[in-house]
Amino acid sequence: MNEAVGDRALVLGGSIAGTFAARVLSEFYREVVVVDRDRVTGVRRARRGAPHAAQAHGLHARGCQILETFFPDLIEDMRRAELPVGDLGEQRWYFNARPFRSSRTGLTSLTAQRPVVEEYFRNRVAALPNVTFLERTEATGLLPAPDGTRVTGARLRSSSAESGGEFSLCADLVIDATGRGSRTPVWLEHLGYERPVEQRMAIGLAYTTRLYRSRPGMLGGTRFINCLPSRENPRGAFFGQVDRDTCIVSLTGILGDHPPTDPGGFLEFARSLPFAGVYEQIRDAEPLTDPVRFCFPASVRRRYERLSRLPEGLLVIGDAVCSLDPNYSQGMTVAAMEARALHHHLRRGTPRSRAFMREVGRIVGTPWFTSTTGDLAYEGMAEHTGTTGLRRLVARVGNAYVARLHDAATKDPAVTNALMRVAGLVDRPTALMRPRVLLGALRRPADTEREPASDPPARRSGSGRTDALQRLGGGTTSPDS
């Protein structure tokens, strides 16, 4: 343990971000209490507070690098448990039915089921002698100091039969990791502070997921197949190993063009993908679950870093700050980056709220910009979100360049490597302008062999997407950087 900076730290929310924060806080506070309204320890299934956990998830590159410093032997533990660990660039990536050229990047990718990953991290954190998980307990407000300049704890309400009722818990530091439904903006207003500006980009995304029993050769010797959506083919799929005997298939559609939850419709949606391999592998496979859908209506960012005043003793992390389009698999890695930033601030003493939130703003700035810019590539998205002017021009130019990179990656492993490093949040997007990568993008590859599709995919999906867009109606505020 480092030199203690306080007696008690309180983490609101036992999700991935809250668990990572508790691990860091355990080095600097004599007691760490994690509060969650669900039962979270010993849980290996999607729960009420995390319905998205049933869908495909990935912990990639930068996230693995950071977490191995906080959880030594992480990757070896995953391998011993026969969970899927592999090199990010050696998996099968498809863009408009064309495969990227494989590249050994040295970047680790973990694609186990989200509840299994959460259980691993929670078990290790809960085993720390100064960490307590207070389950079935909900935060109902913040405790302010008499002068209102700092937060001194939280008001809590327990739903357990043994300790039901409301009570207060004092703390030297309170961290909100309660996710998209965070009440901190309202609580700040009650304390006389401004709410952070909230930016939203409505994308009308949905995942529909089903588990299958795996069989030899199902994934062609890799850990996963990722069919990237594109402007021409906005339907996508992730098909991957999640343990020794189980594969997951998550189908995605945007702007209301959602994958069905009935088995026949699920298969038909898979058949509509430009890459036929997913459908061909699962049409006769043994399903282990019914298809289950998770809707993600909008990416959301709360701009705490722009506030001129914040009470000391209060920090906000994870989806409570920025909830990103899950198609980009950035959420768990961003949470790891925020935990690393928390560690750096604590080494200098008690974190200053505004300084820490400015750093969080810098951390989420790049993934927010890349994901919202990438989403503007889809037909009708700019109109739906009301994006105009310079932002729309930047998105159009940037997405045209990325499409060229995707083309180049089908021939050039160096371009694949560069794309994986940016996707894994190891390099900034500006790395894609390095001379070697730029040359690959400008040298348009010749026609490459495509995996066959049963029917023309764009024709099949286009009318459904248009109808769905009309049902969604008006747009949202433009997602600036």
PyMOL commands that set and color helices and strands:
alter all, ss='L'
color gray80, all
select helices_A, chain A and resi 16-25+51-54+62-70+74-80+88-90+114-126+179-181+184-190+263-271+277-282+304-306+318-320+326-328+331-346+353-375+381-385+389-409+413-423+429-433+435-442+457-472
alter helices_A, ss='H'
color red, helices_A
select strands_A, chain A and resi 6-12+29-35+59-60+85-87+92-95+98-99+108-110+131-134+137-144+151-158+165-170+173-176+198-213+224-228+236-243+246-253+292-302+314-316+322-323
alter strands_A, ss='S'
color yellow, strands_A
deselect
rebuild
show_as cartoon
